[in-house]
């Protein structure tokens, strides 16, 4: 029982030590890139949705205009 606990604790310590290094290495670059990327996707999706809404409203108005 004493040996597995002694072997587990260094692994936990190295895991805790390694993860903040990975978080500190990339976060500024990755977060800025992903933020800009998602922002552009949201902008394009919003433009596409508004275009679809305008086309649908125009079709509806044209349909009501044709009916006497």
HTML snippet that shows the backbone in 3Dmol.js (N, CA, C, O; Angstrom):
<script src="https://3Dmol.org/build/3Dmol-min.js"></script>
<div id="view" style="width:600px;height:400px;position:relative"></div>
<script>
const pdb = `
ATOM      1  N   UNK A   1       0.827  -1.215   0.000  1.00  0.00           N
ATOM      2  CA  UNK A   1       0.000   0.000   0.000  1.00  0.00           C
ATOM      3  C   UNK A   1       0.859   1.261   0.000  1.00  0.00           C
ATOM      4  O   UNK A   1       0.483   2.281  -0.578  1.00  0.00           O
ATOM      5  N   UNK A   2       2.039   1.176   0.669  1.00  0.00           N
ATOM      6  CA  UNK A   2       2.852   2.388   0.735  1.00  0.00           C
ATOM      7  C   UNK A   2       3.455   2.755  -0.607  1.00  0.00           C
ATOM      8  O   UNK A   2       3.579   3.939  -0.923  1.00  0.00           O
ATOM      9  N   UNK A   3       3.837   1.750  -1.416  1.00  0.00           N
ATOM     10  CA  UNK A   3       4.507   2.070  -2.685  1.00  0.00           C
ATOM     11  C   UNK A   3       3.581   2.718  -3.719  1.00  0.00           C
ATOM     12  O   UNK A   3       3.983   3.715  -4.320  1.00  0.00           O
ATOM     13  N   UNK A   4       2.361   2.208  -3.964  1.00  0.00           N
ATOM     14  CA  UNK A   4       1.520   2.872  -4.976  1.00  0.00           C
ATOM     15  C   UNK A   4       1.198   4.318  -4.625  1.00  0.00           C
ATOM     16  O   UNK A   4       1.145   5.174  -5.508  1.00  0.00           O
ATOM     17  N   UNK A   5       0.981   4.598  -3.323  1.00  0.00           N
ATOM     18  CA  UNK A   5       0.703   5.991  -2.949  1.00  0.00           C
ATOM     19  C   UNK A   5       1.927   6.865  -3.231  1.00  0.00           C
ATOM     20  O   UNK A   5       1.796   7.987  -3.720  1.00  0.00           O
ATOM     21  N   UNK A   6       3.130   6.335  -2.915  1.00  0.00           N
ATOM     22  CA  UNK A   6       4.343   7.108  -3.169  1.00  0.00           C
ATOM     23  C   UNK A   6       4.547   7.307  -4.670  1.00  0.00           C
ATOM     24  O   UNK A   6       5.056   8.344  -5.096  1.00  0.00           O
ATOM     25  N   UNK A   7       4.151   6.312  -5.476  1.00  0.00           N
ATOM     26  CA  UNK A   7       4.293   6.473  -6.920  1.00  0.00           C
ATOM     27  C   UNK A   7       3.217   7.405  -7.484  1.00  0.00           C
ATOM     28  O   UNK A   7       3.463   8.120  -8.456  1.00  0.00           O
ATOM     29  N   UNK A   8       2.032   7.399  -6.879  1.00  0.00           N
ATOM     30  CA  UNK A   8       0.963   8.260  -7.399  1.00  0.00           C
ATOM     31  C   UNK A   8       1.235   9.739  -7.134  1.00  0.00           C
ATOM     32  O   UNK A   8       0.970  10.586  -7.987  1.00  0.00           O
ATOM     33  N   UNK A   9       1.772  10.051  -5.934  1.00  0.00           N
ATOM     34  CA  UNK A   9       1.903  11.459  -5.573  1.00  0.00           C
ATOM     35  C   UNK A   9       2.835  12.230  -6.509  1.00  0.00           C
ATOM     36  O   UNK A   9       2.484  13.346  -6.892  1.00  0.00           O
ATOM     37  N   UNK A  10       4.010  11.703  -6.904  1.00  0.00           N
ATOM     38  CA  UNK A  10       4.825  12.471  -7.861  1.00  0.00           C
ATOM     39  C   UNK A  10       4.114  12.688  -9.196  1.00  0.00           C
ATOM     40  O   UNK A  10       4.272  13.741  -9.813  1.00  0.00           O
ATOM     41  N   UNK A  11       3.327  11.698  -9.652  1.00  0.00           N
ATOM     42  CA  UNK A  11       2.604  11.895 -10.901  1.00  0.00           C
ATOM     43  C   UNK A  11       1.587  13.026 -10.788  1.00  0.00           C
ATOM     44  O   UNK A  11       1.436  13.835 -11.704  1.00  0.00           O
ATOM     45  N   UNK A  12       0.892  13.073  -9.652  1.00  0.00           N
ATOM     46  CA  UNK A  12      -0.065  14.159  -9.454  1.00  0.00           C
ATOM     47  C   UNK A  12       0.653  15.497  -9.405  1.00  0.00           C
ATOM     48  O   UNK A  12       0.192  16.490  -9.968  1.00  0.00           O
ATOM     49  N   UNK A  13       1.806  15.505  -8.712  1.00  0.00           N
ATOM     50  CA  UNK A  13       2.523  16.778  -8.617  1.00  0.00           C
ATOM     51  C   UNK A  13       3.006  17.239  -9.992  1.00  0.00           C
ATOM     52  O   UNK A  13       2.888  18.416 -10.332  1.00  0.00           O
ATOM     53  N   UNK A  14       3.555  16.304 -10.788  1.00  0.00           N
ATOM     54  CA  UNK A  14       4.034  16.718 -12.109  1.00  0.00           C
ATOM     55  C   UNK A  14       2.854  17.126 -12.997  1.00  0.00           C
ATOM     56  O   UNK A  14       2.972  18.058 -13.794  1.00  0.00           O
ATOM     57  N   UNK A  15       1.698  16.422 -12.862  1.00  0.00           N
ATOM     58  CA  UNK A  15       0.535  16.813 -13.658  1.00  0.00           C
ATOM     59  C   UNK A  15       0.067  18.210 -13.304  1.00  0.00           C
ATOM     60  O   UNK A  15      -0.255  19.006 -14.187  1.00  0.00           O
ATOM     61  N   UNK A  16       0.027  18.514 -11.997  1.00  0.00           N
ATOM     62  CA  UNK A  16      -0.386  19.855 -11.576  1.00  0.00           C
ATOM     63  C   UNK A  16       0.639  20.889 -12.049  1.00  0.00           C
ATOM     64  O   UNK A  16       0.287  22.011 -12.411  1.00  0.00           O
ATOM     65  N   UNK A  17       1.942  20.478 -12.037  1.00  0.00           N
ATOM     66  CA  UNK A  17       2.969  21.426 -12.443  1.00  0.00           C
ATOM     67  C   UNK A  17       2.929  21.647 -13.964  1.00  0.00           C
ATOM     68  O   UNK A  17       3.188  22.756 -14.431  1.00  0.00           O
ATOM     69  N   UNK A  18       2.605  20.593 -14.744  1.00  0.00           N
ATOM     70  CA  UNK A  18       2.676  20.726 -16.201  1.00  0.00           C
ATOM     71  C   UNK A  18       1.490  21.500 -16.770  1.00  0.00           C
ATOM     72  O   UNK A  18       1.644  22.250 -17.734  1.00  0.00           O
ATOM     73  N   UNK A  19       0.313  21.323 -16.180  1.00  0.00           N
ATOM     74  CA  UNK A  19      -0.863  21.946 -16.795  1.00  0.00           C
ATOM     75  C   UNK A  19      -0.816  23.475 -16.786  1.00  0.00           C
ATOM     76  O   UNK A  19      -1.138  24.078 -17.810  1.00  0.00           O
ATOM     77  N   UNK A  20      -0.426  24.145 -15.671  1.00  0.00           N
ATOM     78  CA  UNK A  20      -0.336  25.605 -15.739  1.00  0.00           C
ATOM     79  C   UNK A  20       0.707  26.085 -16.749  1.00  0.00           C
ATOM     80  O   UNK A  20       0.551  27.164 -17.320  1.00  0.00           O
ATOM     81  N   UNK A  21       1.776  25.299 -16.983  1.00  0.00           N
ATOM     82  CA  UNK A  21       2.739  25.708 -18.008  1.00  0.00           C
ATOM     83  C   UNK A  21       2.067  25.758 -19.374  1.00  0.00           C
ATOM     84  O   UNK A  21       2.252  26.711 -20.131  1.00  0.00           O
ATOM     85  N   UNK A  22       1.287  24.726 -19.685  1.00  0.00           N
ATOM     86  CA  UNK A  22       0.590  24.751 -20.970  1.00  0.00           C
ATOM     87  C   UNK A  22      -0.404  25.903 -21.031  1.00  0.00           C
ATOM     88  O   UNK A  22      -0.549  26.538 -22.076  1.00  0.00           O
ATOM     89  N   UNK A  23      -1.088  26.181 -19.930  1.00  0.00           N
ATOM     90  CA  UNK A  23      -2.048  27.285 -19.944  1.00  0.00           C
ATOM     91  C   UNK A  23      -1.339  28.627 -20.107  1.00  0.00           C
ATOM     92  O   UNK A  23      -1.851  29.517 -20.786  1.00  0.00           O
ATOM     93  N   UNK A  24      -0.162  28.780 -19.490  1.00  0.00           N
ATOM     94  CA  UNK A  24       0.536  30.066 -19.577  1.00  0.00           C
ATOM     95  C   UNK A  24       1.263  30.225 -20.914  1.00  0.00           C
ATOM     96  O   UNK A  24       1.589  31.346 -21.305  1.00  0.00           O
ATOM     97  N   UNK A  25       1.518  29.128 -21.617  1.00  0.00           N
ATOM     98  CA  UNK A  25       2.306  29.235 -22.833  1.00  0.00           C
ATOM     99  C   UNK A  25       1.506  29.893 -23.953  1.00  0.00           C
ATOM    100  O   UNK A  25       2.012  30.793 -24.623  1.00  0.00           O
ATOM    101  N   UNK A  26       0.256  29.455 -24.168  1.00  0.00           N
ATOM    102  CA  UNK A  26      -0.486  29.864 -25.369  1.00  0.00           C
ATOM    103  C   UNK A  26      -1.688  30.784 -25.165  1.00  0.00           C
ATOM    104  O   UNK A  26      -2.227  31.259 -26.165  1.00  0.00           O
ATOM    105  N   UNK A  27      -2.149  31.072 -23.946  1.00  0.00           N
ATOM    106  CA  UNK A  27      -3.531  31.546 -23.833  1.00  0.00           C
ATOM    107  C   UNK A  27      -3.795  32.852 -24.575  1.00  0.00           C
ATOM    108  O   UNK A  27      -4.876  33.028 -25.137  1.00  0.00           O
ATOM    109  N   UNK A  28      -2.821  33.780 -24.589  1.00  0.00           N
ATOM    110  CA  UNK A  28      -3.090  35.069 -25.232  1.00  0.00           C
ATOM    111  C   UNK A  28      -3.288  34.870 -26.734  1.00  0.00           C
ATOM    112  O   UNK A  28      -4.249  35.382 -27.309  1.00  0.00           O
ATOM    113  N   UNK A  29      -2.381  34.128 -27.366  1.00  0.00           N
ATOM    114  CA  UNK A  29      -2.476  33.942 -28.820  1.00  0.00           C
ATOM    115  C   UNK A  29      -3.728  33.157 -29.172  1.00  0.00           C
ATOM    116  O   UNK A  29      -4.495  33.570 -30.042  1.00  0.00           O
ATOM    117  N   UNK A  30      -3.945  32.015 -28.496  1.00  0.00           N
ATOM    118  CA  UNK A  30      -5.075  31.164 -28.855  1.00  0.00           C
ATOM    119  C   UNK A  30      -6.402  31.873 -28.602  1.00  0.00           C
ATOM    120  O   UNK A  30      -7.299  31.829 -29.443  1.00  0.00           O
ATOM    121  N   UNK A  31      -6.532  32.529 -27.443  1.00  0.00           N
ATOM    122  CA  UNK A  31      -7.820  33.146 -27.118  1.00  0.00           C
ATOM    123  C   UNK A  31      -8.115  34.280 -28.109  1.00  0.00           C
ATOM    124  O   UNK A  31      -9.257  34.434 -28.539  1.00  0.00           O
ATOM    125  N   UNK A  32      -7.099  35.078 -28.476  1.00  0.00           N
ATOM    126  CA  UNK A  32      -7.359  36.175 -29.410  1.00  0.00           C
ATOM    127  C   UNK A  32      -7.753  35.624 -30.782  1.00  0.00           C
ATOM    128  O   UNK A  32      -8.676  36.134 -31.417  1.00  0.00           O
ATOM    129  N   UNK A  33      -7.049  34.577 -31.237  1.00  0.00           N
ATOM    130  CA  UNK A  33      -7.364  34.026 -32.559  1.00  0.00           C
ATOM    131  C   UNK A  33      -8.763  33.439 -32.557  1.00  0.00           C
ATOM    132  O   UNK A  33      -9.548  33.714 -33.465  1.00  0.00           O
ATOM    133  N   UNK A  34      -9.093  32.626 -31.545  1.00  0.00           N
ATOM    134  CA  UNK A  34     -10.419  32.011 -31.531  1.00  0.00           C
ATOM    135  C   UNK A  34     -11.491  33.080 -31.362  1.00  0.00           C
ATOM    136  O   UNK A  34     -12.573  32.960 -31.937  1.00  0.00           O
ATOM    137  N   UNK A  35     -11.210  34.128 -30.579  1.00  0.00           N
ATOM    138  CA  UNK A  35     -12.222  35.169 -30.371  1.00  0.00           C
ATOM    139  C   UNK A  35     -12.521  35.879 -31.698  1.00  0.00           C
ATOM    140  O   UNK A  35     -13.683  36.068 -32.059  1.00  0.00           O
ATOM    141  N   UNK A  36     -11.456  36.272 -32.423  1.00  0.00           N
ATOM    142  CA  UNK A  36     -11.683  36.932 -33.707  1.00  0.00           C
ATOM    143  C   UNK A  36     -12.408  35.990 -34.670  1.00  0.00           C
ATOM    144  O   UNK A  36     -13.287  36.414 -35.420  1.00  0.00           O
ATOM    145  N   UNK A  37     -12.027  34.696 -34.640  1.00  0.00           N
ATOM    146  CA  UNK A  37     -12.624  33.746 -35.579  1.00  0.00           C
ATOM    147  C   UNK A  37     -14.118  33.594 -35.307  1.00  0.00           C
ATOM    148  O   UNK A  37     -14.929  33.644 -36.232  1.00  0.00           O
ATOM    149  N   UNK A  38     -14.482  33.410 -34.038  1.00  0.00           N
ATOM    150  CA  UNK A  38     -15.900  33.253 -33.715  1.00  0.00           C
ATOM    151  C   UNK A  38     -16.644  34.559 -33.984  1.00  0.00           C
ATOM    152  O   UNK A  38     -17.798  34.539 -34.412  1.00  0.00           O
ATOM    153  N   UNK A  39     -15.985  35.704 -33.732  1.00  0.00           N
ATOM    154  CA  UNK A  39     -16.649  36.973 -33.992  1.00  0.00           C
ATOM    155  C   UNK A  39     -16.976  37.093 -35.484  1.00  0.00           C
ATOM    156  O   UNK A  39     -18.084  37.488 -35.846  1.00  0.00           O
ATOM    157  N   UNK A  40     -16.013  36.753 -36.349  1.00  0.00           N
ATOM    158  CA  UNK A  40     -16.274  36.820 -37.781  1.00  0.00           C
ATOM    159  C   UNK A  40     -17.390  35.865 -38.175  1.00  0.00           C
ATOM    160  O   UNK A  40     -18.251  36.215 -38.982  1.00  0.00           O
ATOM    161  N   UNK A  41     -17.384  34.661 -37.611  1.00  0.00           N
ATOM    162  CA  UNK A  41     -18.446  33.710 -37.943  1.00  0.00           C
ATOM    163  C   UNK A  41     -19.799  34.278 -37.526  1.00  0.00           C
ATOM    164  O   UNK A  41     -20.770  34.180 -38.277  1.00  0.00           O
ATOM    165  N   UNK A  42     -19.871  34.871 -36.336  1.00  0.00           N
ATOM    166  CA  UNK A  42     -21.142  35.433 -35.884  1.00  0.00           C
ATOM    167  C   UNK A  42     -21.575  36.574 -36.791  1.00  0.00           C
ATOM    168  O   UNK A  42     -22.762  36.699 -37.094  1.00  0.00           O
ATOM    169  N   UNK A  43     -20.633  37.414 -37.232  1.00  0.00           N
ATOM    170  CA  UNK A  43     -20.984  38.527 -38.110  1.00  0.00           C
ATOM    171  C   UNK A  43     -21.534  37.985 -39.427  1.00  0.00           C
ATOM    172  O   UNK A  43     -22.558  38.467 -39.910  1.00  0.00           O
ATOM    173  N   UNK A  44     -20.861  36.982 -40.016  1.00  0.00           N
ATOM    174  CA  UNK A  44     -21.334  36.447 -41.291  1.00  0.00           C
ATOM    175  C   UNK A  44     -22.688  35.771 -41.116  1.00  0.00           C
ATOM    176  O   UNK A  44     -23.562  35.903 -41.972  1.00  0.00           O
ATOM    177  N   UNK A  45     -22.868  35.043 -40.008  1.00  0.00           N
ATOM    178  CA  UNK A  45     -24.153  34.384 -39.784  1.00  0.00           C
ATOM    179  C   UNK A  45     -25.250  35.432 -39.637  1.00  0.00           C
ATOM    180  O   UNK A  45     -26.355  35.247 -40.147  1.00  0.00           O
ATOM    181  N   UNK A  46     -24.953  36.536 -38.943  1.00  0.00           N
ATOM    182  CA  UNK A  46     -25.958  37.588 -38.770  1.00  0.00           C
ATOM    183  C   UNK A  46     -26.303  38.214 -40.120  1.00  0.00           C
ATOM    184  O   UNK A  46     -27.476  38.454 -40.406  1.00  0.00           O
ATOM    185  N   UNK A  47     -25.286  38.482 -40.961  1.00  0.00           N
ATOM    186  CA  UNK A  47     -25.564  39.052 -42.279  1.00  0.00           C
ATOM    187  C   UNK A  47     -26.428  38.102 -43.104  1.00  0.00           C
ATOM    188  O   UNK A  47     -27.386  38.528 -43.748  1.00  0.00           O
ATOM    189  N   UNK A  48     -26.081  36.798 -43.080  1.00  0.00           N
ATOM    190  CA  UNK A  48     -26.846  35.842 -43.868  1.00  0.00           C
ATOM    191  C   UNK A  48     -28.291  35.769 -43.373  1.00  0.00           C
ATOM    192  O   UNK A  48     -29.226  35.725 -44.172  1.00  0.00           O
ATOM    193  N   UNK A  49     -28.468  35.755 -42.040  1.00  0.00           N
ATOM    194  CA  UNK A  49     -29.826  35.655 -41.510  1.00  0.00           C
ATOM    195  C   UNK A  49     -30.636  36.888 -41.861  1.00  0.00           C
ATOM    196  O   UNK A  49     -31.803  36.764 -42.233  1.00  0.00           O
ATOM    197  N   UNK A  50     -30.052  38.078 -41.754  1.00  0.00           N
ATOM    198  CA  UNK A  50     -30.806  39.289 -42.091  1.00  0.00           C
ATOM    199  C   UNK A  50     -31.143  39.285 -43.583  1.00  0.00           C
ATOM    200  O   UNK A  50     -32.229  39.719 -43.968  1.00  0.00           O
ATOM    201  N   UNK A  51     -30.231  38.802 -44.426  1.00  0.00           N
ATOM    202  CA  UNK A  51     -30.525  38.732 -45.858  1.00  0.00           C
ATOM    203  C   UNK A  51     -31.706  37.798 -46.118  1.00  0.00           C
ATOM    204  O   UNK A  51     -32.601  38.122 -46.899  1.00  0.00           O
ATOM    205  N   UNK A  52     -31.704  36.627 -45.453  1.00  0.00           N
ATOM    206  CA  UNK A  52     -32.830  35.708 -45.622  1.00  0.00           C
ATOM    207  C   UNK A  52     -34.124  36.350 -45.144  1.00  0.00           C
ATOM    208  O   UNK A  52     -35.164  36.181 -45.782  1.00  0.00           O
ATOM    209  N   UNK A  53     -34.084  37.073 -44.047  1.00  0.00           N
ATOM    210  CA  UNK A  53     -35.297  37.702 -43.533  1.00  0.00           C
ATOM    211  C   UNK A  53     -35.795  38.757 -44.519  1.00  0.00           C
ATOM    212  O   UNK A  53     -36.998  38.848 -44.764  1.00  0.00           O
ATOM    213  N   UNK A  54     -34.891  39.555 -45.089  1.00  0.00           N
ATOM    214  CA  UNK A  54     -35.319  40.575 -46.046  1.00  0.00           C
ATOM    215  C   UNK A  54     -35.926  39.934 -47.283  1.00  0.00           C
ATOM    216  O   UNK A  54     -36.945  40.398 -47.794  1.00  0.00           O
ATOM    217  N   UNK A  55     -35.292  38.854 -47.769  1.00  0.00           N
ATOM    218  CA  UNK A  55     -35.855  38.190 -48.942  1.00  0.00           C
ATOM    219  C   UNK A  55     -37.242  37.639 -48.637  1.00  0.00           C
ATOM    220  O   UNK A  55     -38.145  37.731 -49.469  1.00  0.00           O
ATOM    221  N   UNK A  56     -37.415  37.069 -47.452  1.00  0.00           N
ATOM    222  CA  UNK A  56     -38.718  36.498 -47.112  1.00  0.00           C
ATOM    223  C   UNK A  56     -39.761  37.612 -46.978  1.00  0.00           C
ATOM    224  O   UNK A  56     -40.894  37.457 -47.435  1.00  0.00           O
ATOM    225  N   UNK A  57     -39.382  38.735 -46.353  1.00  0.00           N
ATOM    226  CA  UNK A  57     -40.338  39.832 -46.214  1.00  0.00           C
ATOM    227  C   UNK A  57     -40.695  40.396 -47.583  1.00  0.00           C
ATOM    228  O   UNK A  57     -41.857  40.718 -47.832  1.00  0.00           O
ATOM    229  N   UNK A  58     -39.711  40.521 -48.478  1.00  0.00           N
ATOM    230  CA  UNK A  58     -40.004  41.030 -49.815  1.00  0.00           C
ATOM    231  C   UNK A  58     -40.938  40.084 -50.558  1.00  0.00           C
ATOM    232  O   UNK A  58     -41.866  40.534 -51.229  1.00  0.00           O
ATOM    233  N   UNK A  59     -40.700  38.769 -50.445  1.00  0.00           N
ATOM    234  CA  UNK A  59     -41.573  37.808 -51.119  1.00  0.00           C
ATOM    235  C   UNK A  59     -42.981  37.898 -50.554  1.00  0.00           C
ATOM    236  O   UNK A  59     -43.949  37.828 -51.311  1.00  0.00           O
ATOM    237  N   UNK A  60     -43.118  38.052 -49.245  1.00  0.00           N
ATOM    238  CA  UNK A  60     -44.445  38.144 -48.646  1.00  0.00           C
ATOM    239  C   UNK A  60     -45.151  39.423 -49.112  1.00  0.00           C
ATOM    240  O   UNK A  60     -46.336  39.394 -49.442  1.00  0.00           O
ATOM    241  N   UNK A  61     -44.426  40.534 -49.138  1.00  0.00           N
ATOM    242  CA  UNK A  61     -45.036  41.789 -49.580  1.00  0.00           C
ATOM    243  C   UNK A  61     -45.448  41.690 -51.044  1.00  0.00           C
ATOM    244  O   UNK A  61     -46.514  42.170 -51.429  1.00  0.00           O
ATOM    245  N   UNK A  62     -44.583  41.051 -51.876  1.00  0.00           N
ATOM    246  CA  UNK A  62     -44.933  40.908 -53.288  1.00  0.00           C
ATOM    247  C   UNK A  62     -46.178  40.032 -53.431  1.00  0.00           C
ATOM    248  O   UNK A  62     -47.039  40.311 -54.265  1.00  0.00           O
ATOM    249  N   UNK A  63     -46.274  38.995 -52.636  1.00  0.00           N
ATOM    250  CA  UNK A  63     -47.436  38.095 -52.703  1.00  0.00           C
ATOM    251  C   UNK A  63     -48.708  38.865 -52.353  1.00  0.00           C
ATOM    252  O   UNK A  63     -49.731  38.692 -53.015  1.00  0.00           O
ATOM    253  N   UNK A  64     -48.662  39.714 -51.321  1.00  0.00           N
ATOM    254  CA  UNK A  64     -49.854  40.471 -50.940  1.00  0.00           C
ATOM    255  C   UNK A  64     -50.150  41.566 -51.954  1.00  0.00           C
ATOM    256  O   UNK A  64     -51.306  41.948 -52.137  1.00  0.00           O
ATOM    257  N   UNK A  65     -49.125  42.069 -52.609  1.00  0.00           N
ATOM    258  CA  UNK A  65     -49.348  43.112 -53.600  1.00  0.00           C
ATOM    259  C   UNK A  65     -50.053  42.535 -54.836  1.00  0.00           C
ATOM    260  O   UNK A  65     -50.892  43.201 -55.444  1.00  0.00           O
ATOM    261  N   UNK A  66     -49.702  41.277 -55.207  1.00  0.00           N
ATOM    262  CA  UNK A  66     -50.296  40.702 -56.411  1.00  0.00           C
ATOM    263  C   UNK A  66     -51.769  40.375 -56.205  1.00  0.00           C
ATOM    264  O   UNK A  66     -52.572  40.471 -57.133  1.00  0.00           O
ATOM    265  N   UNK A  67     -52.121  39.981 -54.964  1.00  0.00           N
ATOM    266  CA  UNK A  67     -53.534  39.651 -54.740  1.00  0.00           C
ATOM    267  C   UNK A  67     -54.381  40.927 -54.725  1.00  0.00           C
ATOM    268  O   UNK A  67     -54.037  41.864 -54.005  1.00  0.00           O
ATOM    269  N   UNK A  68     -55.457  40.997 -55.481  1.00  0.00           N
ATOM    270  CA  UNK A  68     -56.295  42.203 -55.473  1.00  0.00           C
ATOM    271  C   UNK A  68     -57.104  42.315 -54.182  1.00  0.00           C
ATOM    272  O   UNK A  68     -57.861  43.270 -54.009  1.00  0.00           O
TER     273      UNK A  68
END
`;
const viewer = $3Dmol.createViewer("view");
viewer.addModel(pdb, "pdb");
viewer.setStyle({}, {cartoon: {color: "spectrum"}});
viewer.zoomTo();
viewer.render();
</script>
